[in-house]
Amino acid sequence: MSSSPESEAGDDGSSPWPFLAALAIIVVVLIVVGLLTLTGGDGRSDEQRVVRAAVAQNDALQREDYADYRGYSCAAMAGDEADVLARQRSSIKKQGARYVDDVTGVSIDGDLATATVTYHFEKIPDSKIEARVPFAREDGTWKVCSAGPG
């Protein structure tokens, strides 16, 4: 049996280029994902991030999750855990849970913002409370700088 010169040399006819091209594409995708993660590229505008902070801070407070509450609150106003939770329990006892109905009129000036947040309480659902709430961007994240109505 005779063999061809290609098989004697070990050349099976395959090329590394498809593999290298696929590897290059994967590397590019990973770089893009990494950059988006580092720059907060979640597709949300600053206005949407302010709204999210208002809703998330209120939600954390209603769940009495101080760690989450603090994560959405300005460092200067986060307060002491025992005091924050005691005020929240007192408010729930008097008025029921507090809900965010709407966040409108977001105004951003650099790392500061304000928005009108509309709340209602469980025991008086038809009584809406509008509050002009300040926000600050700290460590690249929008934080609420008010405890809101209690």
Steps between C-alpha positions, in 0.01 A plus 500: 500500500636836410450815693482854378764754592240704701414212735867418553559861611206484747292767323136406539374796301363694799590857574523678836338817359132417581598424859708818528216709350251356750742566786546861385122553494465358852777728629334807344162408654659454843674837474173674407311331786778598742497863388121520527514355849767747612321802354153406627379434149172341601311697236331725756514877485593703807133593539405131510775433754365780723150349480639156580684637805180657636298182457777270626568708811130499590473127433799425723351712777164321476679164525700637794817403316742759634793381286301555179354826634848628572616393153242731341543788749758779510777423744430820694135412570494120529479526879537241770339161427309479828360855462403455135321171567327634814364800303387264221317268742330798663392635161362161393305474825341845448456515122575157355757430232617786277483463122661699219232586244710706262830679451482801271680822419849355528752781472871418485785746551833316496509263797188648663138448407148563623173329418139516614411172667133421557428270794195356671457303818313173531248631755421812293543390136306793352716760672801560274809675633735674258851570621787670318783256573875569462740242355877482467724284288745330737757254370326506162157404640197721559401513868197652674586782742173501693309254712176625342170541682455285804 
